[in-house]
Amino acid sequence: MESLRTKSGRRTAVLVALGLMAALLCAVSFVRNLPALLQPAPIDLAAYYAAARILNEGRAHELYDLEVQRAAVAGEGVRSVARGYIYPPFLAVVMRPLALLPFRVAAPVWLALNLALLGASARSLLSIARLSLSAVRVLLVFVFCLLLPPVTATLALGQINILLLFLLVNAALLAGSDPALPARERLAGLLIGAAAGMKLFPLVALVPLALRRRWGAVLWGLVAVAATVGVGIAGGGGPANTSRYLREIMPSLRVPALAMNQSIAGGVQRLLESGVHEFSLLRADNEVSLVA
């Protein structure tokens, strides 16, 4: 009995130590990223905003012209649109209401919306884990998410990822419910399809549903994707822009191998390519700095 207690105590101590280390690393990362949140440079939002403004101005045929995108926001004091608008026309259509505002107003509105969606996602994650939805617990999960460098980076850059997180987390919540409730299954598919219409990778979420034979969710997911294509054609410059995206833009996309890209594809890219370890601890000068 004493041996079991000793082992249990050691296991608890190890878990506590690991938890404290993880919390410390997250806190250090948050402090380092705090300036980016206090003075964000939303260059990704600028690309969405520029594309939406081009549509609002009735120049849809120039949607994927990088110079036109830069010119569309130059008067707003925006210095960069990152790599330009490299997304399906549907996302530009979704962003059109935001582009009716001056960029200096649109940026904080977008940040506030993303923070609200992050809080809602935290609540849904607790529901998936079947934990109580107390305000304190939701707040703790929300704050923990803010400590994660990928989250602070995506907020500072004004990316679409928090919206995608909200859609996919709630799709998972609905898909995990009773299969005898087909309305929830259909809604899960619709949420996944809507997310995939803005950025293609959420389509992968249909694979586990297909493996579990949740055909209703899969079917409605594909229907939603088709609907986003239709909306993109109707409000995003007609078939020409959709065709250009599929033929030129999408095949030319390359996953950035930067250390801040925490996606699976980014991690694989860093493993397989040489010369991309600028921020890696494996670099000798970084190791010296760390020891010093």
Secondary structure in CASP SS format (residue, H / E / C, confidence):
PFRMAT SS
TARGET T0000
AUTHOR 0000-0000-0000
METHOD secondary structure of the structure
MODEL  1
M C 1.00
E H 1.00
S H 1.00
L H 1.00
R H 1.00
T H 1.00
K H 1.00
S H 1.00
G H 1.00
R H 1.00
R H 1.00
T H 1.00
A H 1.00
V H 1.00
L H 1.00
V H 1.00
A H 1.00
L H 1.00
G H 1.00
L H 1.00
M H 1.00
A H 1.00
A H 1.00
L H 1.00
L H 1.00
C H 1.00
A H 1.00
V H 1.00
S H 1.00
F H 1.00
V H 1.00
R H 1.00
N H 1.00
L H 1.00
P H 1.00
A H 1.00
L H 1.00
L H 1.00
Q C 1.00
P C 1.00
A C 1.00
P C 1.00
I H 1.00
D H 1.00
L H 1.00
A H 1.00
A H 1.00
Y H 1.00
Y H 1.00
A H 1.00
A H 1.00
A H 1.00
R H 1.00
I H 1.00
L H 1.00
N H 1.00
E C 1.00
G C 1.00
R C 1.00
A H 1.00
H H 1.00
E H 1.00
L C 1.00
Y C 1.00
D C 1.00
L H 1.00
E H 1.00
V H 1.00
Q H 1.00
R H 1.00
A H 1.00
A H 1.00
V H 1.00
A H 1.00
G C 1.00
E C 1.00
G C 1.00
V C 1.00
R C 1.00
S C 1.00
V C 1.00
A C 1.00
R C 1.00
G C 1.00
Y C 1.00
I C 1.00
Y C 1.00
P C 1.00
P H 1.00
F H 1.00
L H 1.00
A H 1.00
V H 1.00
V H 1.00
M C 1.00
R C 1.00
P C 1.00
L H 1.00
A H 1.00
L H 1.00
L C 1.00
P C 1.00
F H 1.00
R H 1.00
V H 1.00
A H 1.00
A H 1.00
P H 1.00
V H 1.00
W H 1.00
L H 1.00
A H 1.00
L H 1.00
N H 1.00
L H 1.00
A H 1.00
L H 1.00
L H 1.00
G H 1.00
A H 1.00
S H 1.00
A H 1.00
R H 1.00
S H 1.00
L H 1.00
L H 1.00
S H 1.00
I H 1.00
A C 1.00
R C 1.00
L C 1.00
S C 1.00
L C 1.00
S C 1.00
A H 1.00
V H 1.00
R H 1.00
V H 1.00
L H 1.00
L H 1.00
V H 1.00
F H 1.00
V H 1.00
F H 1.00
C H 1.00
L H 1.00
L H 1.00
L C 1.00
P H 1.00
P H 1.00
V H 1.00
T H 1.00
A H 1.00
T H 1.00
L H 1.00
A H 1.00
L H 1.00
G C 1.00
Q C 1.00
I C 1.00
N H 1.00
I H 1.00
L H 1.00
L H 1.00
L H 1.00
F H 1.00
L H 1.00
L H 1.00
V H 1.00
N H 1.00
A H 1.00
A H 1.00
L H 1.00
L H 1.00
A H 1.00
G C 1.00
S C 1.00
D C 1.00
P C 1.00
A C 1.00
L C 1.00
P H 1.00
A H 1.00
R H 1.00
E H 1.00
R H 1.00
L H 1.00
A H 1.00
G H 1.00
L H 1.00
L H 1.00
I H 1.00
G H 1.00
A H 1.00
A H 1.00
A H 1.00
G H 1.00
M H 1.00
K C 1.00
L C 1.00
F H 1.00
P H 1.00
L H 1.00
V H 1.00
A H 1.00
L H 1.00
V H 1.00
P H 1.00
L H 1.00
A H 1.00
L H 1.00
R C 1.00
R C 1.00
R C 1.00
W H 1.00
G H 1.00
A H 1.00
V H 1.00
L H 1.00
W H 1.00
G H 1.00
L H 1.00
V H 1.00
A H 1.00
V H 1.00
A H 1.00
A H 1.00
T H 1.00
V H 1.00
G H 1.00
V H 1.00
G H 1.00
I H 1.00
A H 1.00
G H 1.00
G C 1.00
G C 1.00
G C 1.00
P H 1.00
A H 1.00
N H 1.00
T H 1.00
S H 1.00
R H 1.00
Y H 1.00
L H 1.00
R H 1.00
E H 1.00
I H 1.00
M H 1.00
P H 1.00
S H 1.00
L C 1.00
R C 1.00
V C 1.00
P C 1.00
A C 1.00
L C 1.00
A C 1.00
M C 1.00
N C 1.00
Q C 1.00
S C 1.00
I H 1.00
A H 1.00
G H 1.00
G H 1.00
V H 1.00
Q H 1.00
R H 1.00
L H 1.00
L H 1.00
E C 1.00
S C 1.00
G C 1.00
V C 1.00
H C 1.00
E C 1.00
F C 1.00
S C 1.00
L C 1.00
L C 1.00
R C 1.00
A H 1.00
D H 1.00
N H 1.00
E H 1.00
V H 1.00
S H 1.00
L H 1.00
V H 1.00
A C 1.00
END
